[in-house]
Amino acid sequence: MPETILGLDIGPETIKAVAVIRKGRTDVRVWAAESVRLDACGDLEAALKIIAGKMRISSARCVISLPSVDVMFRQVVLPFRDDGRIKKTLAFELEPLLPVDEIVFDYMKLPDEGLLAAAVAKDKIRPLITRVEATLGQVIAVDVSGSVLALPVLDKKAATGAGILLDVGESISAAVFYDSGAIIQVRSFAFGGQTITESLALDLACEKEEAESMKIRGSYPGTIDRATETCRRFCDALKNTVEFLQLSETLRHKPVQITVTGGGSLFLPLQKELENTFGLPLEILDIAKMGASEIDARLLGGYAPQIFNTALAAARRAFESQRSFNFRQGEFAARNDLGSLRGRFKRFAVVGAVIVLLASADVYLDYHLQDLRAADLKRQISLLFKKNSPQTGAIADPVQQLKTKLAENKKTYGMYEGPPEVAVVEMLKEISGLIAPSFDLMLTSFYNENKLIMIKGEVGSMDDISAVKNELTKSRYFKNVALGSTSLMKEGSKVDFDLRIELK
C-alpha cells in the first residue's frame, strides 16, 4: 500500500484526523477521517490512541496543524531577503517581544518587503511531537491551521488582490488576511459556534443542547435577535481589524473575497451578516473540491468538509510546493529517514567518498598554505635582519646573529640598562611622569652611563626649561639636576638645552 500521510487538526476541543495516500504528483485519495472530542476521552494521549485504533494507523507520516490562537504573528522588516541572513537575524528582532529561548519560530516572506513571523512556545510543541510519534508515526511538519487552509485558496486564486479566509471553530475563530498572493496577517477572535449556540439558547429559552441541535438542523424561527446581534458584533470586530490593517498599510488592497470554513460558518444568519458588513459574496471552502482529492466511497456519508477541511489541508501540505510555516526545526527537527539498508549503504558510500576527497584536499591545501607561510616568514626575517644589521653579509642563523649584535650594542653604548637597581625604562617613565604635558618640550638625545644621565632637547622658552628642571629634582631616583648650555634655535623661537642628571 502507498505511504499514508496523516493530517492532524489539533484544536482546543477536538482532534480531527484525515488519512490520505498519493495517487499522482498532486492527486490524493482520502481513505479515513476521524474526529474525537478531548473532553470525551480525557486528554490528548488518549484521544490519539482512539484515532490510531479507529484508523488502524501506527506508521504514517504526520503533519500537525496548530490552532492559530496558540501562535503569535508579527510583521518584521529586515533590510535583506537572503534566507541565511534572515535566520541569523530574526531571533534578535523577536527578542524584545518574546523569550527566544522558550519559543520556536518560522517566517514567510511578504510580497513587497518584510516577513510574517510566527512563534509558538516550545512547551506546546514538545508534548505534541512526542505523543503523536509514539502513537501514529513520524511528524514531518508542524504548521498553523490558518496557513494550511490558505495555501489551496491562494493557489486557486493565483491572487493579486486581497481577501479574508475565516475559520469559525467551536470557541475560537481565526481570520487569515492575504494580499498579492501571500498571507500577510492572522488574527484570532473569541467567537465560534459555541458563542452562537449560547445566544440562540437565550432566544429560544431552551437548553444549550437543544439549541445546538436546532442550529445544526436549521429549524430555529426567523426571529433570533440575540444570536443575530452576536454575529453582527463579531462582523464589526472583523471589519475594524480590516480597517486597522489598511491604515497601517499591512493590507495594501481592499478585500474582494471572503472564504469561510468551520462548523460555525454554516449558521445562515452569520453568513448574511458577513455579506451585509463587507458587501461581498461568500465562498464556502471545500478543500477536497479545490484540490485533486478523491473521497473514498465508504466516507461519503460521514465526511463533512467544514469539519475536516483543516485536517485534509494539513495532509495535502506534504505535497504543496508553496512555502508555509514549519515549527519542526531546531531541537525539534525531524529525523532523517534514509530508507532501506541498500539505500543507506549507497548514501553512506557517497558521503564517505566525499569525506575522503575533502580530507585529501584539506591535507594538500594545508601543506601548501604552511609552505607559503614559511616562505613569507623567512622573507620577513631577512628584511628585518638587513634593516637592523645592514653591514652583515651572509645570514646563517638570523636570531642568534641579532642577539649577538644586540649584546655588542649594549656593551658599547650602554643604552639598554641603567644602574643594577633601576632600569632605564623605569627612569624614562619617571621623567615622563614628572614633566607635565602642557610643556612644549621635545627630547632629542638621551645618554646613560655610570649613574649619570645626559639629556638634550628643545623647549618653548627659558622659563619652561627652568620649570622642567625644578620638576625633575623631585624624583626619587635623581640626586642632582643641573642645567647645561642653552641656545636659541636658528629657526623659530624654541630653545636648545642640555640637562645633566646624577642618580642616587
N, C-alpha and C positions, 0 to 999 in steps of 0.2 A: 504494500500500500504506500502511496506517496507520503512524503513527510507532512505531518499535521502542524499547522500554525494555529495557536490558540490566542484569541483576543480577549483580554480581561478588562471589563469596565468596573473598577472598584470604587463604588460610591459610598457616601456616608451611611446609607440604609441598606443597600442591596449590592450584590455582585452579579454581574451578567457576564456570561462566557459564550463565545461563538468559536467553533472549530471549523477550519477550512482546509482544503487541500488545493494545491495549484494544478490547473488544467492546461495552462499555456504560459505565455510570457507574463500576462497580467490577469488572465481569467482565473477565477476560483470557484470552488463548489462548497457551499455551506452544508455540512453533514450533521452538525449537532449545535444546539443552542440551549442554554440553561440559565435560569435566574433564581438566586437564593437570597432570602432576606437574612441579614445578620442577626436581627433580634429573635429570629425563629430558631437559630441553631447555636447561639451563644457567643461565638467570636469568629474572627477571620479564619483561623486554622481549621475550625470545624466546618465552616462554610466551604472552604477549598476542598476538604475531604469529601463533602457531599457532591460537589461538582465533579471531582475525579471519579467518584463511584458511579454517578449517573452517566457520565460521558465515556467511562472506561478509558481514561487517558492517564498516562504516567510518564510519558517521554516526549511531550510536544515541545515545540519552540514557542515561547510565550512572549507576547507584547502586552505590557501593563499600561493601562490608561488611568491616570490620577484625576480626581475631581479638581477643577480649576480653583476652587476655594482654598485648596491646600498649597497653592503655588503663588508666589509673589512675582509680579511682572513689572518691569521698569524699562523705559526707553533710555538708552545710553548713547551719547555721541562721542566718537573717537576720531582722531584726525587721520585714520588709515583704515584700509579694508582687508588687509592681509590676515588670514586666519591665525597664523603662527603668532603674530604680534598681538592680536586680539585676545587670544587665550592667555598670554602672559600678563596683559594689562587689565583685563576685565575684573579680576578679583580686587584690584586696588580701587577701581571705580565703585564696586559694590560694598567695599569695606565700611564706609561711613554709614551705610544703611543697614547692613546685616553682619552678624558674626560669621565671617567667611569660613572659619574652621568648622562650623557646625552645619554648613549647607552644601548642596550640590547645585551647580548652576550650568546653564547652557544658553545659547543665543541663536537668533535668526537675524539675518541682515534685512534692513528696511530698504524700500525701493530707491530712495534718493541718497540718504546718508544715515548713519547711526545704526543701532541694533535694538532689537527687542530681547531683553534678557529675562530669563525665568529662573527662579531659585526655589528649592524645596529643602526642608530640614532632613539631614541625614538620618535622624531617628525615625522619620516617616518612611524612608526608602529601605533601610536595612531590614526590618522585620518582613516587609512585603517580599523582597527578593528571596530571603531565607525560606519563608514558608511556602511560596509558590514553587521554588525549585525542589523543596522536599516533597511536594505533593504532585505537581503537574508536569514539571520539566524545566529546561533551561530558559531563563529570562534573557531575551536578546535585546530588549529595549524597554525603557520606562518613559512614557510620554504624558502629555496632558490631554484631557478629553476634548477641550475646545480646539486644540491644534489638530488632532487626528480627524475630527469631524470636518474641519475647514479644508483639509487637503483635497478631498474629491470635489468640494464645491469650487475651490479656486481652479482646479484642473479643468472642470467642466466649463466654467465661465471664461477661462483664459482672460481673466478680469483686467480691465484698465480703469474701471470706476471703483466706487466704494459700496460696501454693503455690510449687513449685520447677519450673523448666524446666531440664533437664540436657542439654547438648550434648556428647556424648562423641566427641571428634575422634581423630585418629591418635596424637598425642603429648600433647595438652592437652585437658582438659575444662573447660567453662565452666558455672557454675551461676548462673541468674538467679532471684533471690528477689523475689516480688511479693506485695503485700498491699493490700487495699482498692482494687483496680483500677489499681495503679501499680507500676512497678519500684522497689524500694527499695534493692537492692544487687546487685552482680555480683562473683563470685569465680572465680578460675581455679585449677585443680589439675593437678599434674604426673602425670596419669593419662590413658590413652587406649587405643585399640585395639592400638597397638604394645606397650604395657605388658602387656596380656593375652596377646598372641602370644608374648612372651619367656617369660612364666611357663608358658604352655601347651607351649612347646618343651621346657622342663625336665621337665614332667610326662610328655611322650611320648618324651623322649630322641631328638628329631629336629631337623632344621634349621628355622630360623625360617620359611623359605619354605613348607615342608611344613606346619608348624603353622598358618600363616596360611591356607593352602588348606583345611585341615581345620576351622578355626574358621569360615570362610565357609560351608562345606558343612554344618557342624554334625555332622560324622562322628567326633568325638572320643569317647572312652569316658566312662562315667558318673563315674569317679573321677579327678578332676583337682585334687588338693589345693592345689598351688601357685597355679594360676590362680584357684581359688575364694578362697584366702586373700588374694590380691592385690585381688580385688574387694571382699572384706569390709573390708580396711584402708581402701580408698577410701570405702566407705559410712560407716565410722566417722568418717573425717575430715569428710565431708559433714554427718553428724549433729552433730559437735562445732561446726561452723560455724553450724548452725541454732540450737543451744543458746546460743552466744555472741551471735548476733543477737537472740535473745529476751531474754537477760539485759540487754543494752544497750538494750532497747526499740526497736531498729531494726526488728525484726519483731514487730508487735503481736499477731498471732494465730498459732496453731499451724497448720502446713501441712496442708491437707486433700487435696492433689492433687500428684502428681509426673508431669510430662510429659517424655519422653525423645526425643532425636533424635541423629543422628550414626551413622556406621558402627559404632562400638564399642558402641552401645546395643543392637545386635541379639544380642549374646552372652547367651544364656539364663541362665547362672549369675549374671551381673551383674544381670539383671532380678530374679531370685529374691532375691539379697542385698538389693537396694533395697527390695523388698516386705517382707522379714523385718525389716530395720533400722527402717523407718518405719511398718510396719503399714498401708500404704496401697496401693491398686491403682495400677498404672502405666498411663499412656496413651501410645501410640506416636504421635508427631507426624507428620502428613501435611498440609503447608501447602496442597497442591492440593485436598484434600478439605474443608479448613476454609473456604477461600475459594471464590469462584466462578471457579475456574481450570479451563480445558479443556486437556488434554494432546493435542497433535497425534498423530494415529494413527501417524505414522512414528516417534514416540518411545516408544510404549508398551512396546516390548520392552527398551529400554535406559535408560529413565528410572527411577532409584531414588530414592524420596522421601528416604530417610535421607542420601543423598549430596547431593542438590540442594535440600533444604529451605531452607537459608540463602540461597542464590542466588535462589531464587524469592521468598522473603520480602523480599529486598532490592529485587527488581524491583517487587513489589507495593507496597513502601513509597512509591513515587512517587504512588500513588493513595490512600494511607491518610489519614484525617482526624486520627488521633491524633498527638500530637507525639512525636518521638523525637530522638535526638542528631543533630547535623549539624556536622561539622568543616569544612565547605565555607563558611568565613566569614573575616572579617578580610582578610588579604592573600591568602587562598585563595578569596575569594568568587567564585561562578560568574558568568561573563559574562552580561550581559542580552541574550537573543535577541529582537530586535524583529520578527522575521518578515520578510515580503515588503517590497518597496520601497514599495508602496502603504500598507501598514500603518505603515511607518516614517514616511512623509510625514505621515500623519494624526497620529501621535504627536508628531512634531516641531511640527506646526501647533498642536496643543493646548498643548504645552509653551511654544511661542513666544508664544501668546496669553496664557497665564498669566504669563509673564515680563513682557510689556508691561504687563499690568494691575497686576502687583505693582510694577513700576518707577514707573508713574504714581502709584499710591497712595503709594509711598515719597517721591516728589518733593513731593506735596501735604502729606503729614504732616510732612516735614522743614521745608517753608516755614512751615507753621502752628506747628510747635514753635519754630522760630527767632523767629517773630513774638512768641510768648508769652514767650520768654526775654528778648527785647529790652525788652518792656514791663515785665517783672519787674525787670530791671537798672535801667531808668530810675526805677522806683518806689523801689528801694533807694538809688540815688544821691540822689534827692530827700530821702528820710528822713535820710540821713547828713549831707547838706548843712545841712538845717534844724536838726539836732541840734548841729552844730559852729558854725553861724553863724546863730542864730535872728533876729538883728537885720537880716539882709539880706532885702530884699523879693523882687525878681524874680530868677529863676535863668536866666541866659543860657548861660554856659559854666561848669558847676559845678567842673570840675577846675581851670581857671585861677583861678576866684574863690577856691577853697580854698587854692591856692598863694599867692595874694596875701595872704590872711588870715593864713596861717602866717608869711609874711615879716614882716608888721606885728607879730605877736605876738613874733616872735624879736627884732625891733628894740626893741620896747617893754619886754619883760620879761627878755630875756637869759637865758632858761631852756633854750636849746637848744644852747648851746656854751659851753665854758669858755675858758681861755687857748688860743692857737693850737696849742701843743704837746700839750695834754691835753684829751681830750673829756670832757664831763660824764658820759657813760656809763662811761668808764674810772674817774672819781673815785667814782661811786656803787658800782662794782664793788669798788674799793679799800676803801671804808668797810664794805661788806657782808662782805668777807673778813676785816677786822681785828676786827670785833665778833663775839664768839662767840655761837652760837645759844642758849647757856644763859642769857644775859642777858634779863631781862624788859623789853624796850625796844621803843618804837614811835616812829618819826619822823612828825611831823605837818606840818613845813614845811621846805623846802629852797630857799635863795636863793643865787645865784652871780653875782658881778659884780666886775670889776677885781681878780682874784686874791684875792677874799675870799668865803668861804662862810659863810652863817649857817644854822644848823640848830636847829629846835625839836622837842621831843618829850616823851615820857613814859617814866619808868623806875621800876623797883620800889623802889629805895632810894637814898640818897645815896652809899652805898658803891659801888653799881653804876655811877652816873654817873662817879664818880672813876676806877673801873677802865676804863670806856669811854674816858674822856679819855686815860688813860695808853696805852691800846692804839692810839689814833689818832695819837699822837705818833710812832709807829714807821713811819708811812707815808713812802714815798719822794717823795710829792708835797707833803706838808704841812710848812711851816716852823714854825708855831706853832699850838697848840690851847689856847684859853682858855675857861674855864667862866664863863658869864654868870650871869644871875639864876636862882634856883631857888625853887620854892614847892610846898608840899604841896597836892595837889588837894582840892577841896571834898568830893568823894565818893570814898571808898576810901582806900587807903594809898599810892597812887603819887605820884611827884614830877614836876612840870613842870620843864624845864630848857632853857637856851639854850647853844649852843656857837658860838664864833667861831673860824674856821679860816683862817689865812693860807697861801696857796700859795707855793711856792718860785719 
